[in-house]
């Protein structure tokens, strides 16, 4: 199995895929190969469909199942050089609106976080619209205190972007940067001294949700959703929001128009 994973990694690296994408593809392939007992002779269209049914029974979301399909198809075509025959179509994904925290909920979330580093992490994720793994890759040299900007490098789709550094937490950011070199992680893990892990950041968010008694089924990514929605409610031009989020297509950003409530406040119910 290790040989196939190495071949997959090499192929993805040659195509200049991001480290995060390579990790995701490797994990998906590792899980699939384990499911077929590492016997590639078992791979067929019917076997892949059985695997899809297995994932569905495990409660995997359509988006996750589609990822597995793409990884398996890539592996078969580019590594094994075999065809699965008739095309395996992607699962239909439900069009759900993003979970957004209100301004009041964001304030409660931050006020309930006593650890200053954790509070700064959550504040930065919300105030700059960062993904959880962008926090993980953030380095001291990516923060420009003079211009109050953050340089997000090799983000989703291998794209760089510039986003804003909130005035409110500049002193805390300066404290985190003190005595660190240019390439050091901005947020160090309390265990081992390396960069804070994705799992740790998610745990910090979930703990803050619990102690602040917020009942919404929100995730760390909801901070980014809230950032975009609140900017829109402040009448920020959607093209600027698109740039700050790093969206290639404006249609991706327009989903926040469906959860923003500023325009609803001027509509009176017939009741």
VENVEN-V681299 format. One record per residue. N is the residue number from 1. PHI is phi as a letter, one per 40 degrees, with the letter a starting at -180 (NA if undefined). NEAR is the number of other C-alpha atoms within 12 Angstrom. D_CENTER is the distance of its C-alpha to the mean C-alpha in whole Angstrom. Layout:
n->N phi->PHI near->NEAR d_center->D_CENTER
n->N phi->PHI near->NEAR d_center->D_CENTER
//
This chain:
n->1 phi->NA near->20 d_center->28
n->2 phi->c near->15 d_center->27
n->3 phi->c near->16 d_center->29
n->4 phi->c near->25 d_center->27
n->5 phi->c near->28 d_center->23
n->6 phi->c near->20 d_center->25
n->7 phi->c near->23 d_center->26
n->8 phi->c near->35 d_center->23
n->9 phi->d near->32 d_center->21
n->10 phi->c near->22 d_center->24
n->11 phi->c near->23 d_center->24
n->12 phi->c near->26 d_center->20
n->13 phi->c near->18 d_center->21
n->14 phi->c near->14 d_center->24
n->15 phi->c near->15 d_center->22
n->16 phi->g near->17 d_center->19
n->17 phi->c near->23 d_center->16
n->18 phi->c near->23 d_center->13
n->19 phi->d near->24 d_center->14
n->20 phi->c near->25 d_center->10
n->21 phi->c near->25 d_center->11
n->22 phi->c near->27 d_center->15
n->23 phi->c near->21 d_center->14
n->24 phi->c near->23 d_center->12
n->25 phi->c near->35 d_center->15
n->26 phi->c near->32 d_center->17
n->27 phi->c near->22 d_center->16
n->28 phi->c near->30 d_center->17
n->29 phi->c near->36 d_center->20
n->30 phi->d near->28 d_center->21
n->31 phi->c near->21 d_center->21
n->32 phi->c near->36 d_center->23
n->33 phi->c near->30 d_center->25
n->34 phi->c near->17 d_center->26
n->35 phi->c near->22 d_center->26
n->36 phi->c near->21 d_center->29
n->37 phi->g near->14 d_center->31
n->38 phi->g near->19 d_center->30
n->39 phi->b near->15 d_center->33
n->40 phi->c near->23 d_center->31
n->41 phi->c near->14 d_center->35
n->42 phi->c near->19 d_center->33
n->43 phi->c near->27 d_center->31
n->44 phi->a near->23 d_center->32
n->45 phi->c near->23 d_center->31
n->46 phi->c near->16 d_center->32
n->47 phi->c near->23 d_center->30
n->48 phi->c near->33 d_center->27
n->49 phi->c near->27 d_center->28
n->50 phi->c near->20 d_center->29
n->51 phi->c near->29 d_center->25
n->52 phi->c near->32 d_center->24
n->53 phi->c near->20 d_center->26
n->54 phi->c near->18 d_center->25
n->55 phi->c near->26 d_center->21
n->56 phi->c near->19 d_center->22
n->57 phi->c near->13 d_center->25
n->58 phi->c near->13 d_center->22
n->59 phi->g near->13 d_center->20
n->60 phi->c near->19 d_center->17
n->61 phi->c near->20 d_center->16
n->62 phi->d near->24 d_center->17
n->63 phi->c near->21 d_center->13
n->64 phi->c near->23 d_center->13
n->65 phi->c near->31 d_center->17
n->66 phi->c near->26 d_center->17
n->67 phi->c near->28 d_center->14
n->68 phi->c near->37 d_center->17
n->69 phi->c near->33 d_center->20
n->70 phi->c near->26 d_center->19
n->71 phi->c near->35 d_center->18
n->72 phi->c near->40 d_center->22
n->73 phi->c near->34 d_center->23
n->74 phi->c near->27 d_center->22
n->75 phi->c near->34 d_center->24
n->76 phi->c near->27 d_center->27
n->77 phi->c near->18 d_center->27
n->78 phi->c near->22 d_center->27
n->79 phi->b near->24 d_center->27
n->80 phi->c near->21 d_center->30
n->81 phi->f near->12 d_center->31
n->82 phi->b near->18 d_center->32
n->83 phi->b near->19 d_center->32
n->84 phi->c near->24 d_center->31
n->85 phi->g near->15 d_center->33
n->86 phi->d near->12 d_center->32
n->87 phi->d near->16 d_center->29
n->88 phi->c near->25 d_center->26
n->89 phi->c near->20 d_center->25
n->90 phi->c near->19 d_center->21
n->91 phi->c near->22 d_center->21
n->92 phi->c near->12 d_center->21
n->93 phi->c near->14 d_center->18
n->94 phi->c near->10 d_center->19
n->95 phi->c near->10 d_center->18
n->96 phi->c near->13 d_center->16
n->97 phi->c near->19 d_center->16
n->98 phi->c near->30 d_center->13
n->99 phi->c near->26 d_center->14
n->100 phi->b near->33 d_center->15
n->101 phi->c near->34 d_center->17
n->102 phi->c near->28 d_center->20
n->103 phi->d near->24 d_center->21
n->104 phi->c near->15 d_center->24
n->105 phi->c near->26 d_center->21
n->106 phi->c near->36 d_center->19
n->107 phi->c near->23 d_center->22
n->108 phi->c near->23 d_center->23
n->109 phi->d near->35 d_center->20
n->110 phi->c near->36 d_center->20
n->111 phi->c near->22 d_center->24
n->112 phi->c near->25 d_center->24
n->113 phi->c near->26 d_center->22
n->114 phi->c near->18 d_center->25
n->115 phi->c near->16 d_center->23
n->116 phi->c near->21 d_center->23
n->117 phi->c near->28 d_center->21
n->118 phi->c near->34 d_center->18
n->119 phi->c near->31 d_center->19
n->120 phi->c near->36 d_center->19
n->121 phi->c near->44 d_center->15
n->122 phi->c near->48 d_center->14
n->123 phi->c near->38 d_center->16
n->124 phi->c near->40 d_center->15
n->125 phi->c near->42 d_center->11
n->126 phi->c near->44 d_center->13
n->127 phi->c near->38 d_center->16
n->128 phi->b near->42 d_center->14
n->129 phi->g near->41 d_center->11
n->130 phi->c near->41 d_center->8
n->131 phi->c near->35 d_center->5
n->132 phi->c near->35 d_center->5
n->133 phi->c near->29 d_center->6
n->134 phi->c near->41 d_center->8
n->135 phi->c near->43 d_center->10
n->136 phi->c near->31 d_center->11
n->137 phi->c near->30 d_center->12
n->138 phi->c near->35 d_center->14
n->139 phi->b near->29 d_center->17
n->140 phi->d near->30 d_center->21
n->141 phi->c near->23 d_center->22
n->142 phi->c near->32 d_center->19
n->143 phi->c near->33 d_center->20
n->144 phi->b near->23 d_center->23
n->145 phi->c near->23 d_center->25
n->146 phi->c near->12 d_center->28
n->147 phi->c near->16 d_center->26
n->148 phi->f near->23 d_center->23
n->149 phi->b near->24 d_center->20
n->150 phi->b near->34 d_center->17
n->151 phi->c near->31 d_center->17
n->152 phi->c near->35 d_center->13
n->153 phi->b near->27 d_center->14
n->154 phi->f near->23 d_center->13
n->155 phi->c near->31 d_center->10
n->156 phi->d near->23 d_center->8
n->157 phi->g near->17 d_center->12
n->158 phi->f near->21 d_center->13
n->159 phi->b near->20 d_center->14
n->160 phi->c near->22 d_center->15
n->161 phi->a near->29 d_center->15
n->162 phi->b near->28 d_center->17
n->163 phi->b near->35 d_center->16
n->164 phi->c near->33 d_center->18
n->165 phi->b near->33 d_center->19
n->166 phi->c near->28 d_center->20
n->167 phi->d near->20 d_center->24
n->168 phi->c near->18 d_center->24
n->169 phi->b near->27 d_center->22
n->170 phi->c near->25 d_center->24
n->171 phi->c near->18 d_center->26
n->172 phi->c near->25 d_center->24
n->173 phi->c near->33 d_center->22
n->174 phi->d near->25 d_center->25
n->175 phi->c near->18 d_center->26
n->176 phi->c near->25 d_center->23
n->177 phi->c near->27 d_center->24
n->178 phi->d near->17 d_center->28
n->179 phi->g near->13 d_center->29
n->180 phi->b near->18 d_center->26
n->181 phi->c near->14 d_center->26
n->182 phi->d near->16 d_center->24
n->183 phi->c near->19 d_center->22
n->184 phi->c near->25 d_center->22
n->185 phi->c near->28 d_center->18
n->186 phi->c near->37 d_center->18
n->187 phi->b near->41 d_center->17
n->188 phi->c near->29 d_center->19
n->189 phi->c near->22 d_center->19
n->190 phi->c near->14 d_center->22
n->191 phi->b near->11 d_center->23
n->192 phi->g near->9 d_center->24
n->193 phi->g near->13 d_center->23
n->194 phi->c near->18 d_center->20
n->195 phi->c near->26 d_center->17
n->196 phi->d near->31 d_center->15
n->197 phi->c near->26 d_center->13
n->198 phi->d near->25 d_center->10
n->199 phi->c near->18 d_center->12
n->200 phi->c near->25 d_center->14
n->201 phi->c near->36 d_center->12
n->202 phi->c near->28 d_center->11
n->203 phi->c near->20 d_center->15
n->204 phi->c near->33 d_center->15
n->205 phi->c near->36 d_center->14
n->206 phi->c near->29 d_center->15
n->207 phi->c near->26 d_center->19
n->208 phi->c near->33 d_center->19
n->209 phi->c near->31 d_center->18
n->210 phi->c near->22 d_center->21
n->211 phi->c near->19 d_center->24
n->212 phi->c near->22 d_center->23
n->213 phi->f near->17 d_center->24
n->214 phi->c near->25 d_center->21
n->215 phi->c near->16 d_center->21
n->216 phi->c near->18 d_center->19
n->217 phi->c near->17 d_center->16
n->218 phi->c near->28 d_center->13
n->219 phi->b near->32 d_center->10
n->220 phi->d near->41 d_center->8
n->221 phi->c near->30 d_center->6
n->222 phi->c near->34 d_center->10
n->223 phi->c near->40 d_center->11
n->224 phi->c near->37 d_center->9
n->225 phi->d near->40 d_center->11
n->226 phi->c near->41 d_center->14
n->227 phi->d near->43 d_center->14
n->228 phi->c near->48 d_center->14
n->229 phi->c near->39 d_center->17
n->230 phi->c near->33 d_center->19
n->231 phi->c near->33 d_center->19
n->232 phi->c near->28 d_center->21
n->233 phi->c near->25 d_center->23
n->234 phi->c near->17 d_center->24
n->235 phi->g near->18 d_center->25
n->236 phi->c near->20 d_center->23
n->237 phi->d near->20 d_center->23
n->238 phi->c near->28 d_center->21
n->239 phi->c near->22 d_center->21
n->240 phi->c near->22 d_center->20
n->241 phi->c near->39 d_center->17
n->242 phi->d near->29 d_center->16
n->243 phi->c near->26 d_center->17
n->244 phi->c near->34 d_center->15
n->245 phi->c near->41 d_center->11
n->246 phi->g near->33 d_center->12
n->247 phi->c near->26 d_center->13
n->248 phi->c near->21 d_center->16
n->249 phi->b near->15 d_center->17
n->250 phi->c near->20 d_center->18
n->251 phi->c near->15 d_center->18
n->252 phi->c near->22 d_center->14
n->253 phi->c near->32 d_center->15
n->254 phi->c near->26 d_center->18
n->255 phi->c near->25 d_center->17
n->256 phi->c near->32 d_center->17
n->257 phi->c near->30 d_center->20
n->258 phi->c near->24 d_center->21
n->259 phi->b near->27 d_center->19
n->260 phi->c near->32 d_center->21
n->261 phi->b near->23 d_center->24
n->262 phi->c near->20 d_center->26
n->263 phi->c near->15 d_center->28
n->264 phi->c near->13 d_center->29
n->265 phi->c near->10 d_center->31
n->266 phi->c near->8 d_center->33
n->267 phi->b near->10 d_center->34
n->268 phi->c near->8 d_center->37
n->269 phi->c near->7 d_center->37
n->270 phi->c near->4 d_center->40
n->271 phi->c near->4 d_center->41
//
